[in-house]
Amino acid sequence: MKHKGKAKAAFHRMMLKALAISGAVALLMVVVGHFMGRGIPLAGWMTLVGLCGGFALFAGYFFRDPDAEVPPGAGLVVSPAHGTVDVIDEVEELSVMGGRCRRVSIFLSVFNVHVQQAPVAGTVSLVRHTPGQFLNALKLESAALNENVVVGFRSTEPDCGPVAIKLITGLIARRIIPWVHEGDTVAKGERVSLIQFGSRVDLYLPMAARVTVALGDRVVGGETVMARLEG
């Protein structure tokens, strides 16, 4: 599938930065120890190695990117993210949906997979970044106030109007990395983005869509059927 391996590449970049920071800290420890006329105790080195190792293990876990088993069938909208459904309501979304639409919001903890998938097959109609705050993604107001990227889709199975997702930063998540551009054609369940650390993803659906999940449901990106569309 397209974009497979990009999460791993992001992990490698983060590890290189972590190694550079660890090296700088180790050098600082040596310099400080030299001017104090004493060496760095073994416990200090063990602590540094332990912290680096723990971070590497967690980062490797965080950047995991399993292949989605996309359910067959036209008119099915799959989850764009891994997490827990905590909002199902109706909102105004003008940039893609053009007005009133259904919203299903998914909270992603730091323990969830953070690669996002296309909820429908079709064409990417919009990729728009909006600066904002970095409130805790558990707070519902984060969807309106936090930095975000909106990705719009023109669904082709069936042709039933637009569908959109909003990728939202959180208190720890400070970087959203879209992997698609306007005009790209995507398959349902295809990888489209990565949010680094805890965050939220909103799914916007036409009013005619029939939502098939409930509050509290745990959903799997590219696999869980969120709604059914009718052409």
C-alpha positions as CSV (number, residue, x, y, z in Angstrom):
1,M,0.0,0.0,0.0
2,K,1.1,3.6,-0.5
3,H,2.9,5.4,2.2
4,K,3.8,2.1,4.0
5,G,7.0,2.6,5.9
6,K,6.7,6.3,6.4
7,A,5.9,6.0,10.1
8,K,9.1,3.9,10.5
9,A,11.0,6.6,8.7
10,A,9.6,9.2,11.2
11,F,10.7,6.9,14.0
12,H,14.2,6.7,12.6
13,R,14.4,10.5,12.4
14,M,13.2,10.8,16.0
15,M,15.8,8.3,17.1
16,L,18.6,10.2,15.4
17,K,17.5,13.4,17.2
18,A,17.3,11.5,20.5
19,L,20.8,10.1,19.9
20,A,22.1,13.6,19.2
21,I,20.6,15.0,22.4
22,S,21.9,12.0,24.4
23,G,25.4,12.5,23.0
24,A,25.2,16.2,23.9
25,V,24.1,15.4,27.5
26,A,26.8,12.8,27.8
27,L,29.4,15.3,26.6
28,L,28.1,17.9,29.1
29,M,28.4,15.4,31.9
30,V,32.0,14.7,31.0
31,V,32.9,18.4,30.8
32,V,31.2,19.2,34.1
33,G,32.9,16.2,35.7
34,H,36.3,17.3,34.4
35,F,35.9,20.9,35.8
36,M,34.7,19.5,39.1
37,G,37.7,17.3,39.3
38,R,35.7,14.1,39.5
39,G,34.4,11.4,37.1
40,I,30.8,10.7,36.3
41,P,29.6,7.9,38.6
42,L,28.4,4.7,37.1
43,A,24.9,5.4,38.3
44,G,24.8,8.5,36.2
45,W,25.7,6.7,33.1
46,M,23.3,3.9,33.8
47,T,20.5,6.4,34.3
48,L,21.3,8.1,31.0
49,V,21.4,4.7,29.1
50,G,18.2,3.6,30.8
51,L,16.3,6.8,29.8
52,C,17.5,6.6,26.2
53,G,16.6,2.9,26.0
54,G,13.2,3.5,27.5
55,F,12.5,6.3,25.1
56,A,13.6,4.2,22.2
57,L,11.3,1.3,23.2
58,F,8.3,3.6,23.6
59,A,8.9,5.4,20.3
60,G,9.2,2.1,18.5
61,Y,5.9,1.1,20.0
62,F,4.3,4.4,19.2
63,F,5.3,4.5,15.5
64,R,4.0,1.0,14.8
65,D,2.0,0.8,11.5
66,P,-0.1,-2.3,11.0
67,D,-1.7,-3.1,7.6
68,A,-5.5,-2.5,7.7
69,E,-7.9,-5.3,6.7
70,V,-10.3,-3.1,4.8
71,P,-13.9,-4.5,4.7
72,P,-15.3,-5.0,1.2
73,G,-18.5,-3.3,0.1
74,A,-19.6,0.0,-1.5
75,G,-21.0,2.7,0.7
76,L,-19.0,1.8,3.8
77,V,-17.0,4.5,5.6
78,V,-14.1,3.1,7.6
79,S,-12.5,4.6,10.6
80,P,-9.8,7.2,9.8
81,A,-8.0,6.5,13.1
82,H,-7.3,4.1,15.9
83,G,-8.9,5.2,19.2
84,T,-12.2,5.6,21.1
85,V,-15.4,7.3,19.9
86,D,-16.3,10.0,22.4
87,V,-18.5,12.4,20.4
88,I,-21.3,11.8,17.9
89,D,-23.2,14.9,16.9
90,E,-24.0,17.4,14.2
91,V,-21.9,20.5,13.4
92,E,-21.3,23.1,10.7
93,E,-18.3,22.3,8.5
94,L,-18.0,24.8,5.6
95,S,-14.6,24.1,4.0
96,V,-15.5,20.6,2.7
97,M,-19.0,19.7,3.7
98,G,-20.5,23.0,2.9
99,G,-22.8,23.3,6.0
100,R,-24.5,21.0,8.4
101,C,-23.1,17.5,8.7
102,R,-22.7,14.6,11.0
103,R,-19.5,14.3,13.1
104,V,-17.9,11.3,14.8
105,S,-14.9,12.3,16.9
106,I,-12.2,9.8,17.9
107,F,-9.8,10.3,20.8
108,L,-6.3,8.9,20.3
109,S,-4.2,8.3,23.5
110,V,-0.4,7.9,23.3
111,F,-0.9,4.2,23.3
112,N,-3.0,4.1,20.1
113,V,-1.6,3.7,16.5
114,H,-1.2,7.2,15.2
115,V,-1.2,6.6,11.4
116,Q,-4.5,7.7,9.8
117,Q,-6.4,6.1,6.9
118,A,-8.7,7.4,4.2
119,P,-12.3,6.7,5.3
120,V,-13.6,6.3,1.7
121,A,-12.2,5.7,-1.8
122,G,-12.1,8.8,-4.0
123,T,-10.2,12.0,-4.7
124,V,-8.6,14.3,-2.2
125,S,-10.4,17.6,-2.6
126,L,-8.7,19.7,0.2
127,V,-5.6,19.6,2.4
128,R,-5.7,22.7,4.7
129,H,-3.6,23.5,7.7
130,T,-4.9,25.8,10.4
131,P,-2.6,27.1,13.2
132,G,-4.0,27.0,16.7
133,Q,-3.6,26.0,20.4
134,F,-2.4,22.8,21.9
135,L,-5.1,22.0,24.4
136,N,-5.4,18.5,25.9
137,A,-7.1,16.4,23.2
138,L,-9.4,15.0,25.8
139,K,-11.1,18.4,26.0
140,L,-13.9,18.7,23.4
141,E,-13.0,22.3,22.7
142,S,-9.7,21.1,21.3
143,A,-11.5,20.2,18.1
144,A,-12.3,23.9,17.5
145,L,-9.3,25.6,19.0
146,N,-6.2,23.4,18.4
147,E,-3.9,23.4,15.4
148,N,-5.4,21.1,12.8
149,V,-5.3,19.8,9.2
150,V,-8.6,19.2,7.3
151,V,-8.5,16.6,4.5
152,G,-11.5,16.5,2.2
153,F,-12.5,13.5,0.0
154,R,-14.9,13.2,-2.9
155,S,-16.2,9.7,-2.4
156,T,-16.6,7.5,-5.5
157,E,-18.2,4.4,-4.0
158,P,-20.9,5.6,-4.2
159,D,-20.9,9.2,-5.4
160,C,-22.7,10.6,-2.4
161,G,-21.1,13.9,-1.7
162,P,-18.1,14.9,0.3
163,V,-16.5,13.3,3.4
164,A,-13.8,14.9,5.5
165,I,-11.5,14.3,8.4
166,K,-9.9,16.8,10.7
167,L,-6.5,15.9,12.2
168,I,-6.2,17.7,15.5
169,T,-3.1,18.2,17.7
170,G,-3.1,17.7,21.5
171,L,-1.2,18.7,24.5
172,I,1.8,16.5,23.5
173,A,1.1,16.1,19.8
174,R,2.7,19.0,18.1
175,R,3.1,17.8,14.6
176,I,0.7,16.6,11.9
177,I,2.3,15.1,8.8
178,P,-0.1,14.7,5.8
179,W,1.0,12.2,3.1
180,V,-1.6,13.2,0.5
181,H,-2.2,16.3,-1.6
182,E,-5.1,17.9,-3.3
183,G,-6.0,15.9,-6.5
184,D,-4.6,12.6,-5.2
185,T,-6.7,9.5,-5.7
186,V,-6.9,7.3,-2.6
187,A,-8.2,3.8,-1.9
188,K,-10.4,3.2,1.2
189,G,-8.1,2.4,4.1
190,E,-5.0,3.9,2.5
191,R,-2.6,5.6,4.8
192,V,-3.0,9.4,4.5
193,S,-1.2,11.0,7.5
194,L,0.6,10.7,10.8
195,I,0.0,12.6,14.1
196,Q,2.9,12.4,16.5
197,F,1.6,11.5,20.0
198,G,-1.8,11.9,21.6
199,S,-4.5,13.7,19.5
200,R,-8.0,13.6,18.1
201,V,-9.5,12.9,14.7
202,D,-12.9,14.2,13.6
203,L,-14.8,12.4,10.8
204,Y,-17.4,14.5,8.9
205,L,-20.2,12.8,7.1
206,P,-23.2,13.8,5.0
207,M,-26.5,14.2,6.9
208,A,-27.8,11.2,5.0
209,A,-25.1,8.9,6.3
210,R,-26.1,6.3,8.8
211,V,-23.6,6.1,11.7
212,T,-22.9,2.6,12.8
213,V,-20.8,3.1,15.9
214,A,-21.7,4.2,19.4
215,L,-20.1,6.3,22.1
216,G,-17.3,4.4,23.8
217,D,-16.6,2.1,20.9
218,R,-12.9,1.4,20.2
219,V,-12.3,1.6,16.5
220,V,-9.5,0.4,14.3
221,G,-8.2,2.7,11.5
222,G,-9.1,1.4,8.0
223,E,-11.1,-1.5,9.4
224,T,-14.0,-0.5,11.7
225,V,-17.1,0.5,9.7
226,M,-18.2,4.0,11.0
227,A,-21.1,4.7,8.7
228,R,-23.0,3.7,5.6
229,L,-23.5,6.0,2.7
230,E,-26.2,5.9,0.0
231,G,-25.7,7.3,-3.5
